Amino acid sequence: MPGDELISVVVAVHAGDDNAALRAALESLVAQSYPHVEVLVVVDGAVDSAKSSILDEFVRRDHWRVLYLPRNRGPSAARNAGIAAASGVYVAIMDADDVSHPDRLLLQKAHLQREALDVVSSPAWVIDEHDQIIGVRALPSSSADVHGWAPYGCPLNNPAVLARTSILQAAPYNERYRVSEDYDLWVRLLLSGHRLGNTVEKTLYYRQPEWSMAKRRGARYAWIELRVKLSASRLLPWYRRPPAWLLACTGACARLLPGRFFTWLYRTKAERHDRAFRDCKHEALVERGSGRTDSMK
């Protein structure tokens, strides 16, 4: 029956992940209201004994599967390995430091089927390293709006993605990219005619510590973002492409700015992005005993 379809959740873990955040992320998967879930944890290279102990605990208690990569290959390769091993009709992506709302998988699967989508994501609450909500990552909802937004910015929240497994197995993440790898994938899927969308409800707490901004800077990352956005401009009519190219160049150059200024610019852009989709009425779901701290309610 459709309600019995298995969802595989892929979680990539590496040495740099915070152990407390990792535990919170995994516990949020245990708390999912959708009953038919398998969790595939992909360990991307060597990790410390504390992480190994946490993973062993969940494997023993919840019968999860753990895949070990002999060396660190990056998030794209780790996710691809998990997706390739997935048994479910659907596959969900989860980062090792984020927290899923207990109804995430239930809501996303229902939305994907109702809207005849191939990939669905959702807006998210943004939290810091202390579990305090510091903002919202808002997104366009409908498939048409996602298509229209993609040339200007990433249209999905990657750690809140649920997709048909066959699609991500046929079109994996680009393993050469360690930034914007998700954006690149969504653009490729849109260009090939797939339908992508977002739920109106927020279903994820997306962790964004202050120091994480530093990872988004540099010439290599600027070049990758530029390539992805130039490719995404093909989604537009020819007469709308030049302004998109200009914005792509401006955004790529911003990654070359000094760290403090780049952080300010990034947060300002995120606030404007949120306001752009404020009319989508992203209302918070009513919490129902997910085990979160009071600051996350």
Backbone as CSV, one residue per row, in Angstrom:
resi,resn,N_x,N_y,N_z,CA_x,CA_y,CA_z,C_x,C_y,C_z
1,MET,0.837,-1.194,0.000,0.000,0.000,0.000,0.873,1.245,0.000
2,PRO,0.403,2.389,-0.557,1.211,3.603,-0.614,1.709,4.064,0.745
3,GLY,0.895,3.911,1.801,1.306,4.342,3.132,2.391,3.492,3.744
4,ASP,2.661,2.338,3.122,3.680,1.438,3.642,5.016,1.598,2.931
5,GLU,5.127,2.546,2.022,6.357,2.689,1.242,7.514,3.129,2.132
6,LEU,8.641,2.468,1.937,9.816,2.713,2.768,10.522,4.005,2.352
7,ILE,10.930,4.774,3.347,11.762,5.961,3.127,13.139,5.690,3.711
8,SER,14.172,5.840,2.895,15.556,5.708,3.360,16.093,7.099,3.663
9,VAL,16.655,7.278,4.846,17.233,8.560,5.236,18.754,8.417,5.242
10,VAL,19.428,9.253,4.463,20.884,9.195,4.342,21.500,10.327,5.159
11,VAL,22.377,9.959,6.089,23.065,10.930,6.949,24.567,10.758,6.756
12,ALA,25.232,11.781,6.247,26.688,11.746,6.087,27.349,12.312,7.341
13,VAL,28.326,11.581,7.880,29.017,11.971,9.107,30.517,12.020,8.831
14,HIS,31.172,13.068,9.332,32.626,13.125,9.185,33.243,13.613,10.490
15,ALA,34.563,13.635,10.554,35.278,13.907,11.793,34.963,15.271,12.384
16,GLY,34.630,16.250,11.565,34.406,17.599,12.051,33.040,17.836,12.656
17,ASP,32.130,16.872,12.599,30.788,17.066,13.140,30.814,17.092,14.667
18,ASP,30.001,17.974,15.245,29.882,18.065,16.694,29.103,16.866,17.228
19,ASN,29.601,16.242,18.284,28.983,15.015,18.784,27.603,15.248,19.379
20,ALA,27.426,16.350,20.106,26.112,16.639,20.690,25.081,16.925,19.596
21,ALA,25.501,17.678,18.577,24.598,17.963,17.468,24.266,16.689,16.700
22,LEU,25.243,15.810,16.543,25.021,14.537,15.862,23.962,13.722,16.597
23,ARG,24.083,13.641,17.911,23.100,12.881,18.682,21.697,13.474,18.514
24,ALA,21.596,14.805,18.572,20.294,15.450,18.409,19.708,15.165,17.025
25,ALA,20.559,15.187,16.003,20.097,14.897,14.640,19.552,13.477,14.545
26,LEU,20.276,12.533,15.096,19.854,11.132,15.010,18.599,10.866,15.832
27,GLU,18.500,11.498,17.005,17.306,11.321,17.824,16.066,11.857,17.102
28,SER,16.246,12.906,16.309,15.094,13.454,15.585,14.593,12.486,14.519
29,LEU,15.451,11.606,14.055,15.014,10.587,13.098,14.289,9.449,13.802
30,VAL,14.721,9.122,15.008,14.013,8.127,15.804,12.585,8.590,16.076
31,ALA,12.401,9.907,16.238,11.103,10.477,16.625,10.144,10.682,15.458
32,GLN,10.507,10.280,14.242,9.636,10.515,13.091,8.297,9.795,13.225
33,SER,7.220,10.493,12.868,5.885,9.907,12.944,5.612,8.940,11.800
34,TYR,6.333,9.093,10.690,6.169,8.142,9.586,6.821,6.820,10.008
35,PRO,6.115,5.708,9.925,6.599,4.477,10.561,7.591,3.647,9.754
36,HIS,7.663,3.844,8.448,8.446,2.938,7.612,9.720,3.645,7.138
37,VAL,10.734,3.615,7.993,11.975,4.360,7.753,13.180,3.450,7.972
38,GLU,14.143,3.550,7.069,15.468,2.972,7.317,16.468,4.121,7.310
39,VAL,17.424,4.076,8.220,18.441,5.121,8.309,19.782,4.540,7.874
40,LEU,20.412,5.221,6.915,21.732,4.842,6.417,22.716,5.938,6.800
41,VAL,23.612,5.634,7.717,24.639,6.588,8.118,25.909,6.273,7.339
42,VAL,26.433,7.265,6.630,27.657,7.082,5.856,28.776,7.821,6.584
43,VAL,29.770,7.075,7.085,30.890,7.652,7.815,31.986,7.978,6.805
44,ASP,32.203,9.260,6.616,33.099,9.749,5.563,34.525,9.885,6.100
45,GLY,35.261,8.767,6.130,36.626,8.760,6.647,36.662,8.454,8.132
46,ALA,37.846,8.565,8.717,38.033,8.224,10.130,37.317,9.226,11.028
47,VAL,36.721,8.729,12.133,36.063,9.582,13.127,36.557,9.180,14.509
48,ASP,36.310,10.037,15.497,36.780,9.760,16.848,35.929,8.683,17.515
49,SER,36.419,8.186,18.648,35.751,7.089,19.347,34.380,7.499,19.873
50,ALA,34.215,8.788,20.231,32.912,9.253,20.728,31.842,9.130,19.649
51,LYS,32.181,9.514,18.423,31.215,9.375,17.330,30.901,7.906,17.067
52,SER,31.928,7.086,17.096,31.720,5.657,16.873,30.788,5.077,17.928
53,SER,30.936,5.520,19.170,30.077,5.028,20.252,28.631,5.465,20.037
54,ILE,28.441,6.713,19.623,27.086,7.204,19.352,26.433,6.379,18.250
55,LEU,27.172,6.150,17.174,26.612,5.378,16.058,26.318,3.940,16.472
56,ASP,27.221,3.327,17.251,26.998,1.956,17.711,25.726,1.864,18.548
57,GLU,25.474,2.885,19.341,24.271,2.898,20.178,23.004,2.855,19.327
58,PHE,22.965,3.673,18.281,21.771,3.707,17.430,21.653,2.435,16.590
59,VAL,22.769,1.887,16.166,22.734,0.642,15.387,22.158,-0.489,16.227
60,ARG,22.617,-0.598,17.474,22.120,-1.659,18.353,20.650,-1.454,18.701
61,ARG,20.278,-0.211,18.973,18.922,0.071,19.456,17.900,0.097,18.337
62,ASP,18.274,0.676,17.204,17.303,0.921,16.139,17.592,0.162,14.849
63,HIS,18.637,-0.663,14.866,18.972,-1.508,13.711,19.250,-0.697,12.443
64,TRP,19.958,0.397,12.625,20.341,1.213,11.486,21.505,0.583,10.734
65,ARG,21.705,1.059,9.512,22.832,0.592,8.699,23.901,1.683,8.659
66,VAL,25.157,1.271,8.779,26.273,2.210,8.727,27.232,1.773,7.626
67,LEU,27.555,2.709,6.737,28.519,2.463,5.665,29.784,3.261,5.973
68,TYR,30.942,2.629,5.809,32.204,3.296,6.114,33.000,3.541,4.831
69,LEU,33.354,4.809,4.593,34.262,5.135,3.492,35.682,5.168,4.062
70,PRO,36.634,4.513,3.425,37.986,4.402,3.998,38.714,5.733,4.148
71,ARG,38.347,6.724,3.347,38.970,8.042,3.462,37.907,9.105,3.219
72,ASN,38.182,10.312,3.691,37.223,11.401,3.530,37.117,11.799,2.062
73,ARG,35.912,11.707,1.507,35.698,12.008,0.096,34.745,13.183,-0.117
74,GLY,34.239,13.748,0.964,33.369,14.904,0.830,31.899,14.530,0.885
75,PRO,31.043,15.528,1.134,29.608,15.256,1.329,28.908,14.665,0.111
76,SER,29.313,15.070,-1.085,28.661,14.533,-2.279,28.882,13.036,-2.404
77,ALA,30.140,12.607,-2.248,30.449,11.184,-2.363,29.783,10.382,-1.258
78,ALA,29.753,10.944,-0.040,29.133,10.234,1.074,27.636,10.064,0.833
79,ARG,26.981,11.126,0.405,25.537,11.014,0.134,25.273,10.054,-1.016
80,ASN,26.090,10.122,-2.056,25.901,9.215,-3.194,26.013,7.755,-2.767
81,ALA,26.965,7.466,-1.869,27.136,6.091,-1.395,25.882,5.628,-0.656
82,GLY,25.322,6.511,0.174,24.105,6.152,0.891,22.912,5.992,-0.031
83,ILE,22.786,6.890,-0.990,21.674,6.814,-1.944,21.756,5.527,-2.770
84,ALA,22.963,5.166,-3.178,23.135,3.939,-3.967,22.725,2.698,-3.178
85,ALA,22.889,2.739,-1.846,22.563,1.588,-1.009,21.139,1.613,-0.483
86,ALA,20.386,2.679,-0.782,19.047,2.846,-0.230,18.082,1.792,-0.754
87,SER,17.251,1.283,0.130,16.231,0.293,-0.236,14.867,0.904,-0.435
88,GLY,14.674,2.146,0.017,13.353,2.755,-0.001,12.918,3.248,-1.363
89,VAL,11.615,3.396,-1.517,11.047,4.018,-2.714,11.455,5.488,-2.761
90,TYR,11.583,6.079,-1.562,11.985,7.471,-1.430,13.261,7.544,-0.600
91,VAL,14.027,8.595,-0.835,15.237,8.812,-0.049,15.229,10.240,0.466
92,ALA,15.559,10.402,1.740,15.644,11.718,2.364,17.093,12.011,2.707
93,ILE,17.474,13.284,2.613,18.819,13.726,2.963,18.757,14.426,4.311
94,MET,19.746,14.140,5.146,19.804,14.750,6.472,21.262,15.039,6.802
95,ASP,21.551,16.259,7.255,22.900,16.572,7.717,23.065,16.144,9.165
96,ALA,24.311,15.957,9.570,24.605,15.385,10.882,24.503,16.386,12.021
97,ASP,24.143,17.633,11.731,24.011,18.616,12.808,22.658,19.326,12.795
98,ASP,21.744,18.903,11.946,20.419,19.508,11.883,19.416,18.645,12.635
99,VAL,18.216,19.161,12.814,17.171,18.446,13.555,15.897,18.460,12.729
100,SER,15.341,17.287,12.479,14.091,17.182,11.725,12.891,17.235,12.654
101,HIS,11.856,17.962,12.224,10.592,17.935,12.949,10.029,16.512,12.865
102,PRO,9.334,16.056,13.918,8.849,14.664,13.901,7.905,14.329,12.753
103,ASP,7.224,15.328,12.189,6.317,15.072,11.069,6.966,15.341,9.719
104,ARG,8.268,15.566,9.700,8.930,15.937,8.441,8.637,14.945,7.328
105,LEU,8.965,13.688,7.522,8.845,12.704,6.442,7.386,12.485,6.051
106,LEU,6.506,12.476,7.031,5.084,12.297,6.754,4.551,13.421,5.879
107,LEU,4.871,14.665,6.243,4.399,15.820,5.493,5.006,15.876,4.094
108,GLN,6.296,15.621,4.007,6.966,15.752,2.715,6.517,14.676,1.742
109,LYS,6.370,13.461,2.215,5.908,12.387,1.323,4.506,12.689,0.804
110,ALA,3.624,13.152,1.688,2.255,13.479,1.271,2.258,14.618,0.257
111,HIS,3.100,15.633,0.487,3.163,16.771,-0.432,3.725,16.344,-1.784
112,LEU,4.772,15.531,-1.770,5.380,15.069,-3.022,4.366,14.302,-3.857
113,GLN,3.602,13.432,-3.230,2.623,12.644,-3.966,1.450,13.501,-4.437
114,ARG,1.000,14.391,-3.579,-0.160,15.233,-3.927,0.137,16.159,-5.099
115,GLU,1.366,16.714,-5.132,1.755,17.662,-6.171,2.471,16.999,-7.349
116,ALA,2.589,15.677,-7.321,3.270,14.930,-8.390,4.686,15.454,-8.620
117,LEU,5.440,15.599,-7.530,6.813,16.093,-7.595,7.800,14.934,-7.649
118,ASP,8.991,15.254,-8.095,10.091,14.285,-8.051,10.977,14.516,-6.834
119,VAL,11.088,15.760,-6.404,11.892,16.137,-5.240,11.124,17.194,-4.465
120,VAL,11.119,17.068,-3.144,10.479,18.070,-2.303,11.423,18.438,-1.171
121,SER,11.374,19.696,-0.781,12.130,20.182,0.369,11.177,21.027,1.208
122,SER,11.724,21.816,2.109,10.863,22.672,2.921,11.660,23.853,3.446
123,PRO,10.969,24.939,3.812,11.661,25.995,4.548,12.115,25.459,5.896
124,ALA,12.974,26.209,6.565,13.570,25.706,7.812,13.796,26.836,8.803
125,TRP,13.707,26.495,10.079,14.185,27.396,11.108,15.711,27.349,11.109
126,VAL,16.373,28.461,11.276,17.835,28.498,11.395,18.183,28.595,12.875
127,ILE,19.053,27.706,13.347,19.471,27.715,14.748,20.990,27.855,14.827
128,ASP,21.467,28.379,15.951,22.906,28.514,16.137,23.442,27.315,16.913
129,GLU,24.705,27.389,17.323,25.331,26.268,18.020,24.755,26.036,19.409
130,HIS,23.944,27.010,19.901,23.317,26.882,21.220,21.837,26.524,21.112
131,ASP,21.395,26.106,19.950,20.013,25.708,19.684,19.029,26.878,19.731
132,GLN,19.522,28.090,19.613,18.648,29.255,19.575,18.216,29.527,18.129
133,ILE,16.935,29.801,17.940,16.439,30.138,16.614,16.885,31.551,16.266
134,ILE,17.600,31.696,15.161,18.136,32.998,14.766,17.577,33.471,13.429
135,GLY,16.728,32.695,12.807,16.161,33.111,11.538,15.373,32.003,10.874
136,VAL,15.013,32.251,9.642,14.232,31.300,8.844,14.832,31.244,7.445
137,ARG,14.933,30.051,6.885,15.303,29.898,5.481,14.012,29.654,4.705
138,ALA,13.466,30.711,4.124,12.208,30.631,3.373,12.491,30.237,1.935
139,LEU,11.495,29.628,1.290,11.671,29.122,-0.065,10.386,29.279,-0.870
140,PRO,10.507,29.361,-2.192,9.303,29.313,-3.033,8.658,27.942,-2.900
141,SER,7.355,27.882,-3.000,6.654,26.632,-2.736,6.352,25.829,-4.004
142,SER,5.631,26.405,-4.923,5.151,25.642,-6.078,6.293,25.260,-7.013
143,SER,6.031,24.257,-7.829,7.020,23.816,-8.811,7.391,24.942,-9.773
144,ALA,6.400,25.721,-10.197,6.668,26.831,-11.119,7.537,27.892,-10.462
145,ASP,7.277,28.195,-9.183,8.067,29.203,-8.484,9.498,28.733,-8.244
146,VAL,9.658,27.453,-7.942,11.013,26.889,-7.777,11.790,27.019,-9.081
147,HIS,11.146,26.695,-10.185,11.773,26.810,-11.504,12.190,28.252,-11.774
148,GLY,11.328,29.197,-11.418,11.633,30.597,-11.680,12.701,31.170,-10.770
149,TRP,12.803,30.643,-9.555,13.787,31.162,-8.601,15.183,30.587,-8.827
150,ALA,15.288,29.378,-9.343,16.561,28.654,-9.424,17.695,29.431,-10.091
151,PRO,17.474,30.254,-11.131,18.600,30.996,-11.711,19.210,32.036,-10.768
152,TYR,18.515,32.369,-9.687,18.978,33.436,-8.802,19.443,32.939,-7.436
153,GLY,19.095,31.717,-7.074,19.500,31.180,-5.792,19.055,29.746,-5.652
154,CYS,19.685,29.029,-4.723,19.350,27.621,-4.529,17.892,27.492,-4.088
155,PRO,17.072,26.723,-4.794,15.628,26.718,-4.539,15.162,25.700,-3.513
156,LEU,16.055,24.846,-3.015,15.694,23.834,-2.023,16.675,23.876,-0.859
157,ASN,16.219,23.464,0.312,17.102,23.253,1.454,17.587,21.806,1.409
158,ASN,18.851,21.604,1.113,19.356,20.261,0.883,19.122,19.296,2.050
159,PRO,19.393,19.680,3.312,19.187,18.721,4.396,17.725,18.481,4.741
160,ALA,16.809,19.108,3.984,15.378,18.863,4.166,14.768,18.214,2.932
161,VAL,15.574,17.567,2.116,15.105,17.015,0.837,14.561,15.606,1.003
162,LEU,13.472,15.355,0.299,12.935,14.007,0.100,12.720,13.840,-1.393
163,ALA,13.192,12.736,-1.965,13.118,12.544,-3.415,12.783,11.088,-3.734
164,ARG,12.352,10.893,-4.945,12.186,9.530,-5.435,13.587,8.939,-5.604
165,THR,13.811,7.798,-4.998,15.159,7.225,-4.954,15.732,7.009,-6.343
166,SER,14.923,6.538,-7.263,15.404,6.242,-8.608,15.984,7.474,-9.282
167,ILE,15.436,8.651,-8.965,15.914,9.883,-9.605,17.295,10.258,-9.102
168,LEU,17.512,10.205,-7.779,18.835,10.562,-7.252,19.873,9.482,-7.525
169,GLN,19.440,8.259,-7.725,20.391,7.226,-8.133,20.841,7.427,-9.575
170,ALA,19.931,7.919,-10.415,20.271,8.162,-11.821,21.005,9.482,-12.016
171,ALA,20.766,10.447,-11.134,21.402,11.767,-11.242,22.024,12.109,-9.892
172,PRO,23.212,11.599,-9.585,23.821,11.811,-8.267,24.422,13.207,-8.116
173,TYR,24.826,13.521,-6.873,25.563,14.757,-6.612,26.897,14.728,-7.359
174,ASN,27.353,15.886,-7.786,28.652,16.013,-8.443,29.747,15.928,-7.381
175,GLU,30.533,14.865,-7.403,31.522,14.629,-6.350,32.741,15.526,-6.458
176,ARG,32.855,16.294,-7.529,33.957,17.257,-7.638,33.681,18.509,-6.820
177,TYR,32.412,18.729,-6.448,32.031,19.937,-5.739,31.910,19.662,-4.240
178,ARG,32.481,20.550,-3.430,32.291,20.487,-1.977,31.508,21.691,-1.474
179,VAL,31.018,22.485,-2.372,30.104,23.569,-2.062,29.181,23.729,-3.260
180,SER,27.948,24.126,-3.006,26.933,24.282,-4.067,26.663,22.986,-4.820
181,GLU,27.063,21.859,-4.229,26.815,20.577,-4.902,25.327,20.283,-4.990
182,ASP,24.567,20.739,-3.981,23.122,20.534,-4.022,22.471,21.441,-5.068
183,TYR,22.885,22.703,-5.088,22.364,23.662,-6.077,22.597,23.137,-7.492
184,ASP,23.794,22.641,-7.735,24.122,22.070,-9.044,23.176,20.919,-9.402
185,LEU,22.880,20.074,-8.426,21.998,18.934,-8.681,20.582,19.392,-9.009
186,TRP,20.058,20.362,-8.255,18.678,20.810,-8.519,18.586,21.460,-9.896
187,VAL,19.613,22.206,-10.279,19.605,22.831,-11.606,19.601,21.764,-12.688
188,ARG,20.430,20.746,-12.530,20.469,19.678,-13.537,19.125,18.964,-13.643
189,LEU,18.482,18.733,-12.514,17.181,18.071,-12.541,16.124,18.956,-13.197
190,LEU,16.146,20.243,-12.896,15.190,21.156,-13.529,15.408,21.228,-15.038
191,LEU,16.663,21.287,-15.456,16.951,21.347,-16.886,16.514,20.085,-17.619
192,SER,16.477,18.966,-16.901,16.055,17.714,-17.535,14.554,17.473,-17.411
193,GLY,13.826,18.460,-16.867,12.370,18.379,-16.863,11.734,17.829,-15.607
194,HIS,12.483,17.620,-14.544,11.907,17.103,-13.310,11.175,18.211,-12.550
195,ARG,10.221,17.780,-11.722,9.410,18.708,-10.943,9.912,18.760,-9.498
196,LEU,10.276,19.972,-9.053,10.779,20.196,-7.713,9.871,21.184,-6.994
197,GLY,9.685,21.006,-5.699,8.843,21.921,-4.938,9.199,21.918,-3.469
198,ASN,8.488,22.721,-2.701,8.687,22.814,-1.256,7.353,22.801,-0.544
199,THR,7.330,22.213,0.637,6.155,22.334,1.475,6.055,23.767,1.990
200,VAL,4.875,24.175,2.397,4.719,25.472,3.047,5.235,25.394,4.486
201,GLU,5.009,24.247,5.135,5.427,24.079,6.524,6.946,23.948,6.638
202,LYS,7.487,24.509,7.689,8.901,24.292,8.012,9.025,22.930,8.684
203,THR,9.974,22.118,8.235,10.107,20.765,8.787,11.517,20.464,9.287
204,LEU,12.370,21.479,9.356,13.762,21.243,9.746,14.293,22.417,10.565
205,TYR,15.145,22.104,11.539,15.962,23.096,12.227,17.361,23.007,11.621
206,TYR,17.726,24.051,10.869,18.988,24.072,10.126,20.044,24.777,10.973
207,ARG,21.105,24.058,11.330,22.116,24.615,12.223,23.137,25.419,11.416
208,GLN,23.357,26.660,11.850,24.296,27.549,11.162,25.132,28.313,12.194
209,PRO,26.178,27.676,12.723,27.059,28.389,13.654,27.752,29.559,12.960
210,GLU,28.176,30.533,13.743,28.815,31.722,13.188,30.038,31.361,12.352
211,TRP,30.822,30.387,12.844,32.068,30.045,12.146,31.819,29.364,10.804
212,SER,30.616,28.857,10.585,30.372,28.104,9.350,30.452,28.980,8.112
213,MET,30.304,30.295,8.270,30.380,31.193,7.121,31.743,31.139,6.440
214,ALA,32.793,30.911,7.239,34.148,30.915,6.677,34.306,29.853,5.595
215,LYS,33.553,28.772,5.695,33.669,27.694,4.712,33.082,28.061,3.360
216,ARG,32.335,29.141,3.308,31.647,29.522,2.076,32.437,30.509,1.232
217,ARG,33.657,30.840,1.664,34.451,31.851,0.982,35.573,31.211,0.167
218,GLY,36.155,32.034,-0.744,37.339,31.601,-1.475,37.106,31.507,-2.973
219,ALA,38.223,31.552,-3.713,38.149,31.572,-5.175,37.530,30.299,-5.738
220,ARG,37.852,29.161,-5.139,37.316,27.897,-5.652,35.797,27.865,-5.528
221,TYR,35.299,28.292,-4.374,33.870,28.285,-4.159,33.177,29.327,-5.039
222,ALA,33.833,30.458,-5.244,33.275,31.495,-6.119,33.112,30.962,-7.536
223,TRP,34.110,30.241,-8.015,34.069,29.697,-9.367,32.946,28.662,-9.517
224,ILE,32.785,27.808,-8.500,31.734,26.792,-8.568,30.354,27.441,-8.591
225,GLU,30.143,28.433,-7.709,28.845,29.108,-7.695,28.561,29.779,-9.032
226,LEU,29.575,30.396,-9.606,29.388,31.064,-10.896,28.993,30.055,-11.971
227,ARG,29.653,28.932,-12.014,29.339,27.906,-13.006,27.898,27.416,-12.858
228,VAL,27.485,27.182,-11.605,26.132,26.666,-11.377,25.087,27.697,-11.807
229,LYS,25.287,28.958,-11.436,24.296,29.976,-11.779,24.255,30.267,-13.278
230,LEU,25.395,30.195,-13.942,25.385,30.364,-15.394,24.622,29.224,-16.052
231,SER,24.790,28.024,-15.513,24.022,26.891,-16.028,22.537,27.068,-15.752
232,ALA,22.212,27.574,-14.561,20.807,27.770,-14.196,20.130,28.833,-15.055
233,SER,20.901,29.762,-15.587,20.305,30.812,-16.430,19.654,30.224,-17.672
234,ARG,20.002,29.002,-18.039,19.365,28.354,-19.190,17.892,28.047,-18.938
235,LEU,17.466,28.149,-17.682,16.055,27.963,-17.366,15.223,29.178,-17.751
236,LEU,15.887,30.299,-18.042,15.213,31.545,-18.365,15.093,31.746,-19.869
237,PRO,14.126,32.552,-20.318,14.099,32.958,-21.727,15.386,33.724,-22.053
238,TRP,15.800,33.713,-23.293,17.091,34.280,-23.675,17.220,35.750,-23.286
239,TYR,16.099,36.495,-23.352,16.165,37.936,-23.094,16.302,38.262,-21.610
240,ARG,16.086,37.272,-20.728,16.243,37.502,-19.290,17.567,36.975,-18.761
241,ARG,18.371,36.409,-19.620,19.617,35.814,-19.158,20.709,36.820,-18.811
242,PRO,20.915,37.898,-19.583,21.999,38.830,-19.230,21.926,39.376,-17.807
243,PRO,20.750,39.836,-17.303,20.708,40.278,-15.905,21.063,39.158,-14.923
244,ALA,20.651,37.935,-15.251,20.987,36.799,-14.379,22.490,36.548,-14.383
245,TRP,23.138,36.710,-15.526,24.589,36.543,-15.593,25.286,37.582,-14.715
246,LEU,24.794,38.822,-14.761,25.389,39.891,-13.960,25.256,39.583,-12.468
247,LEU,24.073,39.138,-12.055,23.870,38.791,-10.656,24.740,37.609,-10.252
248,ALA,24.931,36.661,-11.161,25.785,35.503,-10.875,27.224,35.942,-10.627
249,CYS,27.714,36.848,-11.439,29.081,37.353,-11.266,29.224,38.127,-9.958
250,THR,28.210,38.915,-9.636,28.239,39.684,-8.387,28.269,38.759,-7.177
251,GLY,27.424,37.731,-7.204,27.391,36.782,-6.094,28.687,36.018,-5.939
252,ALA,29.301,35.635,-7.061,30.568,34.904,-7.004,31.670,35.794,-6.436
253,CYS,31.690,37.054,-6.839,32.714,37.980,-6.335,32.581,38.202,-4.833
254,ALA,31.365,38.114,-4.324,31.148,38.317,-2.890,31.893,37.277,-2.063
255,ARG,32.101,36.094,-2.628,32.826,35.044,-1.903,34.313,35.354,-1.753
256,LEU,34.779,36.401,-2.397,36.185,36.797,-2.290,36.388,37.898,-1.245
257,LEU,35.304,38.360,-0.627,35.392,39.429,0.355,35.982,38.930,1.672
258,PRO,36.512,39.837,2.507,36.980,39.453,3.846,35.878,38.797,4.657
259,GLY,36.269,37.925,5.570,35.321,37.088,6.281,34.200,37.825,6.973
260,ARG,34.514,38.884,7.756,33.479,39.571,8.518,32.472,40.258,7.601
261,PHE,32.966,40.875,6.538,32.069,41.566,5.621,31.216,40.563,4.849
262,PHE,31.832,39.449,4.477,31.075,38.419,3.760,29.956,37.869,4.639
263,THR,30.245,37.639,5.928,29.226,37.136,6.846,28.055,38.104,6.940
264,TRP,28.359,39.412,7.069,27.300,40.425,7.135,26.478,40.419,5.852
265,LEU,27.153,40.351,4.707,26.465,40.372,3.428,25.590,39.141,3.259
266,TYR,26.111,37.980,3.670,25.373,36.726,3.547,24.096,36.771,4.382
267,ARG,24.213,37.264,5.610,23.035,37.320,6.484,22.023,38.339,5.969
268,THR,22.511,39.470,5.429,21.607,40.466,4.858,20.846,39.885,3.681
269,LYS,21.549,39.141,2.833,20.909,38.502,1.683,19.865,37.487,2.146
270,ALA,20.200,36.740,3.201,19.263,35.739,3.711,17.989,36.396,4.231
271,GLU,18.135,37.552,4.896,16.960,38.266,5.401,16.083,38.770,4.254
272,ARG,16.712,39.286,3.199,15.955,39.749,2.038,15.260,38.575,1.363
273,HIS,15.957,37.450,1.294,15.396,36.236,0.703,14.163,35.804,1.483
274,ASP,14.241,35.878,2.815,13.105,35.511,3.649,11.921,36.432,3.378
275,ARG,12.172,37.723,3.293,11.087,38.670,3.048,10.447,38.454,1.681
276,ALA,11.262,38.011,0.719,10.743,37.801,-0.639,9.659,36.733,-0.671
277,PHE,9.736,35.787,0.262,8.755,34.696,0.279,7.867,34.759,1.511
278,ARG,7.812,35.930,2.160,7.006,36.078,3.370,5.531,35.831,3.088
279,ASP,5.093,36.112,1.858,3.682,35.941,1.527,3.282,34.481,1.415
280,CYS,4.276,33.596,1.479,3.959,32.167,1.432,3.378,31.677,2.754
281,LYS,3.414,32.551,3.806,2.814,32.223,5.101,3.375,30.931,5.666
282,HIS,4.692,30.901,5.823,5.333,29.721,6.415,5.067,29.707,7.918
283,GLU,4.041,29.006,8.335,3.697,28.947,9.747,4.408,27.773,10.399
284,ALA,4.886,27.997,11.620,5.564,26.924,12.361,4.561,25.820,12.688
285,LEU,5.023,24.588,12.627,4.196,23.465,13.040,4.055,23.468,14.561
286,VAL,2.966,22.957,15.039,2.783,22.847,16.476,3.669,21.723,16.990
287,GLU,4.545,22.049,17.940,5.423,21.024,18.497,4.589,20.016,19.275
288,ARG,5.026,18.771,19.212,4.282,17.744,19.932,5.219,16.737,20.564
289,GLY,6.062,17.289,21.466,6.891,16.402,22.260,7.988,15.733,21.496
290,SER,8.783,16.506,20.742,9.857,15.911,19.962,11.137,15.754,20.749
291,GLY,11.159,16.216,22.000,12.367,16.066,22.811,13.322,17.217,22.664
292,ARG,12.887,18.331,21.998,13.773,19.472,21.820,13.840,20.311,23.078
293,THR,14.867,21.113,23.178,14.971,22.065,24.265,13.954,23.175,24.053
294,ASP,13.631,23.909,25.123,12.632,24.980,25.042,13.013,26.029,24.017
295,SER,14.317,26.267,23.832,14.754,27.299,22.898,14.451,26.960,21.455
296,MET,14.129,25.702,21.186,13.875,25.272,19.819,12.378,25.145,19.550
297,LYS,11.547,25.604,20.483,10.105,25.509,20.268,9.548,26.809,19.760
